[in-house]
């Protein structure tokens, strides 16, 4: 089990991920090994307060969670309704950010 320590002013997603790791009965080393990341990752999150998205997603996966991006609901108004919302899988977001989609050349 990871020892709980003070969580300074840090990103709320990172703070929530650390809280989930604190509740997990495994050690930090076991969690990071299952995630396939460096064994000092969680320690560095606690002391430095920053995380790379890909590492955060990997640790969340090892803890049994996934990160989703969901459009905020609109406030009730007389405006025309917006298009239906769609939940994006993290793979879709990352492929859009880093251009990992396969493309074909038209000849």
C-alpha positions in Angstrom: 0.0 0.0 0.0 1.2 3.5 -0.9 1.7 5.8 2.1 -0.5 8.8 2.0 1.2 12.1 2.3 0.2 15.7 1.9 -1.1 16.5 -1.6 0.0 20.1 -2.5 -1.9 22.2 -4.9 -1.9 19.9 -7.9 -4.0 19.0 -10.8 -7.4 17.5 -9.6 -7.0 14.5 -12.0 -3.6 13.7 -10.7 -4.8 14.1 -7.1 -7.7 11.8 -7.7 -5.4 9.2 -9.3 -3.1 9.4 -6.3 -6.1 8.9 -4.0 -7.1 5.8 -6.0 -3.6 4.5 -5.7 -3.6 5.1 -1.9 -6.7 2.9 -1.6 -5.2 0.1 -3.6 -3.8 -2.7 -1.4 -0.7 -3.1 -3.7 2.5 -1.3 -3.3 3.5 1.6 -5.5 6.1 -0.6 -7.2 3.4 -3.3 -7.9 1.1 -0.7 -9.4 3.7 0.9 -11.6 5.0 -2.5 -12.7 1.4 -3.4 -13.8 1.2 -0.1 -15.6 4.5 -0.6 -17.3 6.0 2.6 -16.1 9.1 3.5 -14.0 8.8 2.4 -10.4 9.5 6.0 -9.2 6.5 7.4 -11.1 4.0 7.7 -8.2 6.7 9.0 -5.8 7.6 11.7 -8.3 3.9 12.7 -8.7 3.7 13.2 -5.0 6.9 15.2 -4.7 6.9 17.1 -8.0 3.2 17.3 -8.7 3.2 16.7 -12.4 2.5 13.8 -14.7 2.5 13.0 -18.4 -0.9 12.1 -19.8 0.3 8.7 -21.2 1.7 7.7 -17.8 -1.4 8.9 -16.0 -3.6 6.8 -18.3 -1.3 3.7 -17.8 -1.5 4.0 -14.0 -5.3 4.5 -14.1 -5.5 1.4 -16.3 -3.5 -0.6 -13.8 -5.8 0.6 -11.0 -8.9 -0.6 -13.1 -10.0 2.9 -14.3 -10.0 4.7 -17.6 -9.9 8.4 -18.4 -12.8 9.8 -20.4 -13.5 13.2 -21.9 -17.1 14.1 -21.8 -18.7 17.3 -23.1 -20.2 19.4 -20.3 -24.0 19.6 -20.3 -25.5 23.0 -21.4 -27.4 25.2 -19.0 -31.1 25.2 -19.6 -31.9 28.0 -22.1 -34.1 28.9 -25.1 -31.1 28.3 -27.4 -31.2 25.7 -30.2 -30.1 22.3 -28.7 -26.5 21.3 -29.3 -25.4 18.2 -31.3 -25.5 14.9 -29.4 -22.5 14.5 -27.1 -20.1 11.6 -27.6 -17.7 10.0 -25.2 -14.2 9.7 -26.6 -11.9 6.9 -25.7 -8.4 8.0 -24.7 -7.0 6.3 -27.7 -9.1 8.5 -30.0 -7.9 11.6 -28.2 -4.2 10.6 -28.3 -4.3 9.6 -31.9 -5.8 13.0 -32.7 -3.2 14.8 -30.7 -0.2 12.9 -31.9 -1.3 11.9 -35.4 -1.0 8.2 -34.9 -3.8 7.3 -37.2 -2.9 5.3 -40.2 -3.2 7.2 -43.5 -3.2 5.9 -47.0 -1.7 7.7 -50.0 -4.0 8.2 -52.9 -2.3 7.6 -56.2 
